[in-house]
Amino acid sequence: MNFYKGGDDYRVFERTVSLMYDGGPDFDTKVSYICNDDDGVSPFLYDKVEVREGIRLRGQAFVNDRWGIASDLLYDLDTDNFDHLGFGPIYVFESMQLGVVYDFEDKILRILVGLPKQFM
């Protein structure tokens, strides 16, 4: 719940149901159904819900001990279009993994940092 100086307020209620599959150290995937309800008015664009109802797929697969590929997809069921469509490489260090995902919809790079071969 967000409150603003002018007396406006903005609320978001998010429901998510997910199925995760852990395929061992070389493959992880997570499929989620997302439903967002919002109420009120926000003066800021970053507060507003972009996807009211969607399906998200996140995963990572490794081709060897050091290199892998990450995916981050979010399909908007209301507009029948992808909101996120991201893929990129992952490199595994001794104590962490670092990935770079390019989102073809938003035209931005995302940096992923985590524990080695752990689901992000």
N, C-alpha and C positions, 0 to 999 in steps of 0.2 A: 504494500500500500504506500503510495507516494502522496505527499501534501505539498502545496505550493503557496507562495506568499499571497497570491490573489484570492485564496480561498478554494481554488479548484483542488480536486483530488482525482487520483487515477489508481485503479486496482486491477491486478491480473491474477487469475486463478488458472494454474497450469496442471494438467493431468497427463501423466506419461505411463505407458505400459511397455515394458521392454522384454525381449528375449535375447539372451546372450549365449554364444557358443564359444567355448574355449577348446580349441583344437590342439592344445599343447603349446610348446614354446614357439611354434612357427606360424600359427594362424589363430586369429581372434575375430569375431564379428558380433555386432549388436544391432538388432532391428527394433525400432521403437515406433509406437503410435503416439502422436502428440496432439493434444487438444487444449487450446488456450481460449479463455473467456476474459474479456476486459470490460471495464465499466468506468465511466467518468471521462475527464478531458485532461490531456497533458500538453503543456506548451513545448515539450522537447520531443524531437523525432526518435531519439534513442530509447525513450520509454515505451513507445508504441509497439504493439504486437504485430510482427510482420506475417507470421504464419498462424492462422487460427486452427487449422487442422492439417496434419501432415504425417508423412512416414519418413523416418530418418534411418539411414544405414551407415554405420561406421565400422571400419575394419582395418586390419593390418595383416599382411602376409609377408613372410621372410623367405628369400630365395637361398640364403646361406646364413652363416653365423653373424655377419656384419651388415648386410643390406636387406632392405625390405621395401614394401610399398604400402602407403596409407590411403584410405578412402574416407570421404565425409560427404554424404549426399543427403539432402533434405528435399523431399517432394511435397509440394503444396497441393493438397487435395481440392481446395476451393478454386484455384486458378488453373489446375492441371498443368503445372509447370514446375521445374526445379527452382528452389530458392538458393540452395547450395549444390554445387557439383564440383567437388574437389578431389584431386589425386596428387600424390607426390612421393618422393623417396624418403626412406628412413635409414639412418646410419646408427649402429649400435656400438657404443663405447664400452669400456669395462664397467663403469658405474652408472651410466645413463644412456638414453637413446635420444636422438635429435632428428626431427622430421621437418620437412617443408612441404606444405600442401598448397597448390595453386587452385583457387576457386574460379572456375570458368564463368560462373554467373556474376559474381561480384567483382571479378578482375582484381583480386587481392591475393597476397601470400599470407599464409598462416604458419607460425612456427609452433611445432609440437615438441615438448620436452617431457620426458618421463623416465621411469625405471626401465632397465633393459628388458625388452620383450614382454612388457606388461601392457595390458589393454588400456588405451587412452579414451 
